Amino acid sequence: MSPHGFRLRAPAKINLRLKVLWKRVDGFHEIETVMQRIGLWDIILVEPTGTGLEIRCPGFPDLEGEQNLIWQAVRLLEEESGQRLSFRIYLRKRIPLGAGLGGGSSDAAAVLSGINDFLGGPVSAGRLTELAGDLGSDIPFFLTRQTSLARGRGEILEPLPDFPAWWYVLVYPGFPLATRWVYQEVKIPLTEKKHYINIKSLKTDPIGIETDFLENDLEKAVFLHYPRLSQIKEALLAQGSLGALMTGSGSTIFGIWKEKRAAVKAFHHLKRGDWGRVFIAPGLP
């Protein structure tokens, strides 16, 4: 890294499966989910200064203050390392906000790891992951840089190194959804507390997308309030997607293709429609 600054890329993620198991006594929901990073990136430029912490995010003034997870990540690292940290951070947002793509969490993870490396690694990898978990449920996942099965709030991770990666076409409908509201709308069945995803089978026999693996327990409740999202899902399937699903708590819907050429064709077709912002991205192992 240059002493004058460095550049980071923060990828989006998708949830290929999301099971909401039960509500915990701490108010969070126990979940099981398989998350994969995709090649849709925010770009972050970090410059050391002597004037304190500053975040600049053109077009998104609300992200330039203390509520940004990047800001909170730097402050946590400052406290943990015992060093006064002074940086100007430029954030170029490409990942939509409130879209279920984990953009804010990914930005925080990239900055947490990047600045720690820039400082020479004063905080160990294990402790960095603990700090990430304190900051947000998805943030530890982005530090692993691997497709993973996540449990707990999403912070208990089991890497899936042989899990397949496909091509994805994603449609953001133009409006965000609040995670808290979505979880409040979910009706959790009063069944025994058990896990559904078999980690051993995932590691020994990675799924084919033609199976019924794709599932999101949040989808039904969201579609009842936002039928437009169901229409987007049908539009993706009509373009030959092997499967389509809402990612996270929405609002983005993605479709899956094995071949890049077919995904590109679907991408261009959907771009011509009135569905919202359309992206194409490869899965990252």
C-alpha positions as CSV (number, residue, x, y, z in Angstrom):
1,M,0.0,0.0,0.0
2,S,1.1,3.5,-0.7
3,P,1.8,5.8,2.3
4,H,-0.3,8.3,0.4
5,G,-3.4,6.2,0.4
6,F,-5.0,3.1,-1.0
7,R,-8.0,1.8,-3.0
8,L,-10.5,-0.9,-1.9
9,R,-13.3,-2.7,-3.6
10,A,-16.3,-3.8,-1.6
11,P,-18.5,-6.5,-3.2
12,A,-22.2,-7.1,-2.9
13,K,-23.6,-10.4,-1.7
14,I,-26.6,-12.5,-2.4
15,N,-28.4,-15.0,-0.2
16,L,-28.9,-18.2,-2.1
17,R,-30.9,-19.6,0.8
18,L,-32.3,-17.9,3.9
19,K,-34.2,-19.7,6.6
20,V,-35.7,-17.8,9.5
21,L,-35.8,-20.3,12.4
22,W,-37.0,-18.5,15.5
23,K,-36.9,-15.2,17.4
24,R,-34.2,-15.0,20.1
25,V,-34.5,-13.5,23.6
26,D,-32.1,-10.7,22.5
27,G,-34.7,-9.6,19.9
28,F,-32.7,-10.9,16.9
29,H,-33.8,-13.8,14.7
30,E,-31.9,-17.0,14.5
31,I,-31.2,-17.7,10.8
32,E,-29.5,-20.0,8.5
33,T,-28.3,-18.7,5.2
34,V,-25.9,-19.4,2.3
35,M,-24.2,-16.1,1.2
36,Q,-22.0,-15.6,-1.8
37,R,-20.1,-12.5,-2.9
38,I,-20.8,-11.2,-6.4
39,G,-18.8,-8.9,-8.8
40,L,-20.8,-5.8,-8.1
41,W,-18.6,-3.3,-6.3
42,D,-18.5,-0.1,-4.3
43,I,-15.1,1.6,-4.6
44,I,-13.4,3.1,-1.6
45,L,-10.4,5.5,-1.6
46,V,-8.6,6.0,1.7
47,E,-6.2,8.8,2.3
48,P,-4.3,9.4,5.5
49,T,-4.7,13.0,6.8
50,G,-4.0,14.9,10.0
51,T,-7.4,16.4,10.3
52,G,-9.5,13.6,11.8
53,L,-12.0,11.3,10.1
54,E,-14.0,12.4,7.1
55,I,-16.2,10.5,4.7
56,R,-17.2,11.8,1.3
57,C,-19.9,10.1,-0.8
58,P,-21.0,12.0,-3.8
59,G,-24.7,11.8,-4.3
60,F,-25.3,10.4,-0.8
61,P,-24.9,13.1,1.8
62,D,-26.6,11.0,4.4
63,L,-23.7,8.5,4.3
64,E,-21.1,11.1,5.2
65,G,-21.7,11.1,8.9
66,E,-21.4,9.0,12.0
67,Q,-24.3,6.7,11.1
68,N,-22.2,5.2,8.3
69,L,-20.9,1.8,9.2
70,I,-17.5,2.9,7.8
71,W,-17.3,5.6,10.4
72,Q,-18.2,3.2,13.2
73,A,-15.6,0.6,11.8
74,V,-12.8,3.2,12.0
75,R,-13.7,4.2,15.5
76,L,-13.8,0.6,16.7
77,L,-10.4,0.0,15.1
78,E,-9.1,3.2,16.7
79,E,-10.2,2.1,20.1
80,E,-8.9,-1.4,19.7
81,S,-5.5,-0.4,18.3
82,G,-4.9,2.5,20.6
83,Q,-4.0,4.7,17.7
84,R,-5.6,8.0,16.7
85,L,-6.8,7.4,13.2
86,S,-7.1,10.2,10.7
87,F,-8.4,9.5,7.2
88,R,-10.3,11.0,4.4
89,I,-12.5,8.3,2.9
90,Y,-14.1,8.6,-0.6
91,L,-17.0,6.2,-1.1
92,R,-18.3,5.6,-4.7
93,K,-21.6,3.8,-4.3
94,R,-22.7,1.4,-6.9
95,I,-24.5,-1.1,-4.7
96,P,-28.0,0.1,-4.1
97,L,-29.1,1.0,-0.6
98,G,-31.7,-1.0,1.3
99,A,-31.5,-3.7,-1.4
100,G,-30.5,-6.8,0.5
101,L,-27.1,-6.8,-1.1
102,G,-25.1,-5.9,2.0
103,G,-23.4,-2.8,0.6
104,G,-23.0,-1.0,3.9
105,S,-21.7,-4.1,5.6
106,S,-19.2,-4.8,2.8
107,D,-17.9,-1.2,2.9
108,A,-17.3,-1.5,6.6
109,A,-15.5,-4.8,6.3
110,A,-13.3,-3.5,3.5
111,V,-12.3,-0.4,5.5
112,L,-11.8,-2.4,8.7
113,S,-9.5,-4.8,7.0
114,G,-7.8,-2.3,4.7
115,I,-6.9,0.2,7.4
116,N,-5.7,-2.6,9.7
117,D,-3.4,-3.8,7.0
118,F,-2.3,-0.2,6.3
119,L,-1.3,0.2,10.0
120,G,0.7,-3.0,9.9
121,G,-1.9,-5.4,11.4
122,P,-2.1,-4.2,15.0
123,V,-5.4,-6.2,15.4
124,S,-5.4,-9.9,14.8
125,A,-7.6,-11.5,12.2
126,G,-9.7,-13.3,14.9
127,R,-10.2,-10.1,16.9
128,L,-11.0,-8.2,13.7
129,T,-13.8,-10.7,13.0
130,E,-15.1,-10.2,16.6
131,L,-15.2,-6.5,16.1
132,A,-17.0,-7.0,12.8
133,G,-19.7,-9.1,14.5
134,D,-20.2,-6.3,17.1
135,L,-20.7,-3.8,14.3
136,G,-23.2,-5.8,12.2
137,S,-24.4,-9.3,11.5
138,D,-23.2,-9.5,7.8
139,I,-19.8,-7.9,8.3
140,P,-17.9,-11.0,9.4
141,F,-19.0,-12.7,6.2
142,F,-17.3,-10.1,4.1
143,L,-14.0,-10.6,6.0
144,T,-14.0,-14.3,5.1
145,R,-14.0,-13.6,1.4
146,Q,-15.6,-17.0,0.8
147,T,-19.1,-18.3,0.1
148,S,-20.3,-19.4,3.5
149,L,-23.1,-20.9,5.5
150,A,-24.0,-18.4,8.2
151,R,-25.9,-19.1,11.4
152,G,-26.9,-17.2,14.5
153,R,-27.5,-13.6,13.5
154,G,-25.4,-14.3,10.5
155,E,-22.1,-14.0,12.3
156,I,-21.4,-17.8,12.9
157,L,-19.7,-18.8,9.6
158,E,-18.7,-22.0,7.9
159,P,-16.9,-21.5,4.6
160,L,-18.0,-23.5,1.6
161,P,-14.9,-23.4,-0.6
162,D,-16.2,-25.8,-3.3
163,F,-19.6,-24.1,-3.6
164,P,-20.4,-23.3,-7.3
165,A,-20.6,-19.7,-8.6
166,W,-22.9,-18.7,-11.4
167,W,-23.8,-15.6,-13.4
168,Y,-26.4,-13.4,-11.9
169,V,-28.8,-10.8,-13.3
170,L,-30.1,-8.6,-10.5
171,V,-33.0,-6.1,-10.5
172,Y,-33.3,-3.4,-7.9
173,P,-36.9,-2.0,-8.2
174,G,-36.0,1.5,-7.3
175,F,-37.0,1.5,-3.6
176,P,-35.4,0.2,-0.5
177,L,-36.8,-2.0,2.2
178,A,-36.1,-1.7,5.9
179,T,-34.7,-4.9,7.4
180,R,-36.5,-4.5,10.7
181,W,-39.9,-4.0,9.1
182,V,-39.4,-7.1,6.9
183,Y,-38.6,-9.3,9.8
184,Q,-41.6,-8.0,11.7
185,E,-43.8,-9.1,8.9
186,V,-42.6,-12.7,8.9
187,K,-44.8,-15.3,10.6
188,I,-42.5,-17.8,12.1
189,P,-44.1,-21.2,12.7
190,L,-44.2,-22.5,16.3
191,T,-42.1,-25.6,15.6
192,E,-39.2,-27.2,17.3
193,K,-35.9,-25.3,17.2
194,K,-33.9,-27.1,14.6
195,H,-31.5,-26.4,11.7
196,Y,-32.4,-27.1,8.1
197,I,-29.2,-26.8,6.1
198,N,-26.9,-29.8,6.3
199,I,-23.3,-28.5,6.3
200,K,-21.8,-31.9,5.6
201,S,-23.9,-32.4,2.5
202,L,-23.1,-28.9,1.3
203,K,-19.4,-29.6,1.5
204,T,-19.4,-33.1,0.0
205,D,-22.1,-32.6,-2.7
206,P,-22.5,-28.9,-3.7
207,I,-26.0,-28.4,-4.9
208,G,-27.2,-28.1,-8.5
209,I,-29.4,-25.0,-9.0
210,E,-32.1,-27.2,-10.6
211,T,-32.9,-28.5,-7.0
212,D,-35.2,-26.7,-4.6
213,F,-32.3,-25.2,-2.7
214,L,-33.3,-21.6,-3.5
215,E,-35.5,-20.4,-0.7
216,N,-36.0,-17.2,1.2
217,D,-38.4,-17.2,4.2
218,L,-38.8,-13.4,4.0
219,E,-40.0,-13.5,0.4
220,K,-43.7,-14.3,0.8
221,A,-44.4,-11.6,3.4
222,V,-42.6,-9.0,1.2
223,F,-44.4,-10.0,-2.0
224,L,-47.7,-9.6,-0.2
225,H,-46.9,-5.9,0.3
226,Y,-44.9,-5.4,-2.9
227,P,-46.4,-7.5,-5.7
228,R,-44.1,-5.7,-8.2
229,L,-41.2,-7.8,-6.8
230,S,-43.1,-11.0,-7.6
231,Q,-43.5,-9.7,-11.2
232,I,-39.8,-9.1,-11.4
233,K,-39.1,-12.6,-10.3
234,E,-41.4,-13.9,-13.0
235,A,-39.7,-11.7,-15.6
236,L,-36.3,-13.2,-14.7
237,L,-37.7,-16.8,-14.9
238,A,-39.2,-15.9,-18.3
239,Q,-35.8,-15.0,-19.6
240,G,-34.5,-18.5,-18.9
241,S,-33.1,-18.1,-15.4
242,L,-32.5,-21.4,-13.7
243,G,-33.9,-19.9,-10.5
244,A,-34.8,-16.6,-9.1
245,L,-35.1,-15.3,-5.6
246,M,-35.2,-12.2,-3.4
247,T,-31.9,-11.6,-1.7
248,G,-31.8,-10.9,2.1
249,S,-34.7,-8.7,3.2
250,G,-35.0,-7.3,-0.3
251,S,-35.7,-5.4,-2.3
252,T,-33.4,-6.8,-5.0
253,I,-34.4,-9.9,-7.0
254,F,-31.8,-12.0,-8.8
255,G,-31.8,-14.7,-11.4
256,I,-29.2,-17.4,-12.0
257,W,-27.5,-18.5,-15.2
258,K,-24.8,-21.0,-15.8
259,E,-23.5,-19.4,-19.0
260,K,-22.4,-15.8,-19.3
261,R,-23.8,-15.4,-22.8
262,A,-27.3,-16.3,-21.7
263,A,-27.0,-14.0,-18.7
264,V,-25.9,-11.1,-20.9
265,K,-28.8,-11.7,-23.2
266,A,-31.3,-11.6,-20.3
267,F,-29.6,-8.5,-18.9
268,H,-30.0,-6.5,-22.1
269,H,-33.6,-7.6,-22.4
270,L,-34.5,-6.6,-18.9
271,K,-32.6,-3.3,-19.2
272,R,-35.0,-2.4,-22.0
273,G,-38.0,-2.9,-19.7
274,D,-39.3,-0.7,-16.9
275,W,-38.2,-2.9,-14.0
276,G,-35.7,-0.7,-12.3
277,R,-31.9,-0.8,-12.1
278,V,-30.6,-4.0,-13.7
279,F,-27.1,-5.4,-13.0
280,I,-25.1,-8.4,-14.2
281,A,-22.4,-9.9,-12.1
282,P,-20.4,-13.1,-11.7
283,G,-20.4,-15.0,-8.5
284,L,-17.2,-14.9,-6.5
285,P,-16.0,-18.2,-5.0
